Amino acid sequence: MAETVGSLADKISIIQLKIFHMREQLQRKDAPDEHKTACAAKLDVMAVQLRDLEDEMTQLVSDVIAGKVKLKIYRQFKMYNDPRYRAKPAPQQ
């Protein structure tokens, strides 16, 4: 499984935001019917995507609890702004 709890939570929050704003589009008084129809179709797709992500999160958490999957911790090794990783200037001749 390539997903982590964090990446799934991130994707779920993003799709929730998209759903929120797409619903706003459906409530616009000035939007033409074609726009609202397109938005409704997109909402249907996003609802399926959200369910898929939620199901994947549920499965991952269940697998962790059951001991089938062990979560890994990925350490961040940042090199920028650290003088130890800067090349030494070449000596002048």
N, C-alpha and C positions, 0 to 999 in steps of 0.2 A: 504494500500500500504506500503510495507516494505522498498521500495527504497526511498532515499533522492536525492535531486538535486546533492549533492556532490558525493554520491556513484555512481550515474549514470554517472556523468562526469568522475569519476575515471575509471569506466569500459569502457567507450567510448574511453578514451585516451589509455588505455591498448590495446584494440582491434585494434585501429589505428596503434599502434606500431607493433603489431604482423603482421598486413597486410603489413606494410612497409617492414618488414624484410622477410616476405614470398615472396613478389614481388622480392626482391633482389635474392632470391633463384632461381626464374624463369629465371633471367638474367645471371646466372652463366654459363660460357662457359664450365667449366669442369664437370658440373653435368650431370649424365645420364638421359635419357628420362624418366625412371621410377620415378626418384626423382622429376622431373619437373611435371609429371602427378599427383603424390601424392600432391605436393605443390599446383597445380592448384585446385585440389578437396578441399583442406583445405581452400584455398582462397574463394571458393564458399560458404562454410559453414560460414566462418568469415564474409562475406558480408551480409549474412542473419542475423547473430547475431548483427552486427552493425546496420542494419536497425531496428531490434527489439528494441535495446537499444535507438536509436534515436526516434523511435515512442513512447516509454515509457516516454522519457524525454519530448517530445512535449505534450503528454497527461497530464503529471504531471504539467507542467507549465501552460497549459490551465486550468486545474482544480483549480490551485492556483489563477489564475487571475479571474476565474468565482466565486471564493469563495466556491467551493465544497470541497477543501482540505486546511487545515491550516498547514503550515510548523511548525515543532517543533524544538526547540533548545535544543540540548543535551549538558549539561555541563560536563566538564571533572573534575573528582575528583581524583587527583593523590595523592597517599599516600607515594610513595617511596621518599627517601632523605628528608623526613620531620620528624624532631626529635619528634614532638608531637605524632606520631604514633608508636614510638618505645616502646617496653615493658621495664619496669623498671627492672633492675636486682634484683633477689631474694636476701634478706638480708643474709649475711654470719652468720653462727652459730658458 
